[in-house]
Amino acid sequence: MKKIVAIGGGDIRNGSTLAIDKEIIRLTGKNRPKMLFVPTASSDSEGYWKHMDKYYRKLGCETNVLFLIKEKPLRDEIKKKILGADIVYVGGGNTLYMVTRWKKLGVDKLLKQAYEKGTVMAGLSAGAICWFKNGTSDSRMITD
């Protein structure tokens, strides 16, 4: 079954998305799901990743991150991380920059493959918009 959890707002630091995050984990049907965080929209923010890592570990997940700006992973590594995840969680930030970067690296196609095989796709703000064909964003600049 295909699942997308699009979160319009909130902040993990104050626990405002806790119920949603527990549901994301439940949707995997696994006791210790593998969560992959993709912070491209925030320019691979290390702080954002540290918060997500700590938070989702406390919720019982194995966590990993896919940096696509500050690191230059090979396509095979990108594919392995995306297709090996039970949850792909995309963070907020600059939607236009993120989508442009993904297309350049073929990440968009790999995310679609993961979705088709049943990976739970989730995200907040830009990470919520990215799963759909159309959306509204205040992103206007590509900084690559």
N, C-alpha and C positions, 0 to 999 in steps of 0.2 A: 504494500500500500504506500502511495506517495504522500509525503507530508511536508508542508511548509508552515512555519510559525513566524509570522511577521509581526514584530513588536513595534508599535508606534512611538513609544517613549519609555522613559524610566531610567533607573540608575542602579546597577548592582551594588554600588558602595553603600546605599541606604536600604537595600533589600526590597525595593519597590517592585522588582520583577520576580521575586522568589517563587511565587505560585506558578508563573509562566515557565520559569527555568526548570522547576520540578516536573512540569508537564512535558517539556521538551525531552527530558531524560526518560520519563515514563514511556513516551511514544516509541523509543528504541526497542522496548521489550527486553532490555539487557540489564543485568545487575551492575555491571561496571562498564558503561559504554565509553567508546573513544570519541572525545570531542576535539575537533580541529577548529581553532580560532583563526580567522582570516582578517587581519587589521589593515588591509590595503587602503581603505577610505580615510584612515587616520594617519596615513604615511608611515605605516608600520610602527605605531606608537608602542614603545617598550613598556611604558607605564600602564597602558590599557591592557596589554598582554599579561602583565604581572597580576593585575586585578582579576582578569578572567581566569587565569591559571589557578590562583588561590581559591577563588569562589567556586569554580566547577570541580576542583579536587575535593573541597569540603562537601560537595553534593554527591561525591562518589564516582566521579569520572576520571579516566586517564585523559590527560590533556596534551595537546601539541599545538604548534603554531606554524602558520605558513606566511613567512615574510617574503614579499615580492618586490620590495623597493630597496631595502638596505642589504638584502642578500640577493644573489642571482642564482636561484636553484635551477638545476637542469630539469627539462620536461619530465623525465622519468621520476625524479624526486617529487615534483609537484603532483604527478599522477598517483604515485604511491600514497602520498599523504591524503589526497582528496578521496580516492577510492577505498582507502583503508579506514576511513572514519565512519562512525555510526551517526555522528552529529557534525554538520558543518555550520558553524556559527560565524556570521559576518558582522563585524563591528560598524559603528556609525562613522560619519565623516563626509568627505567629498565624493558624492555618488558618481559624478561625471568622470573624475580622475580614476576612480576605482574600475569602473566598467571599461574605460579606454585601456587601462593597463591590462585587465583581464583578457580583453580581445587580442591585444598584442602578443600575449603569452599563451593563448589558447586555453586559459583557465575557464572561461565561460563554457566551453564545450565539455570540459572535464566535470564541471559542476552539474551540468545537465545529465551526464552519464551517472553520476552519483545519485542524483534525484531519481532517475529512472530505475536504479537498482534498489531504491527504498531508503536511502540515507535521509535522516531528518534534516531538513534545511531550515535554518533559523537565522534571525538577525534583528538588529535594532536600527531604526532610522534608515541610513543608506543601506544597511544590511537587511532591512525589510523590503525596501523598494527594489533591490536588485533581482529578486526572484520573478518579477513581472515584466511584461512587454512594455508597459507604460507606467509612468508615475510622475509625481511632482517633486521637484527638488530645488533648493536654492543654490546648488552647485553650478557655477558658470565658468570656472577656470580649470584648465588642464595644466598642471605644473610639472609635467614630465619633460 
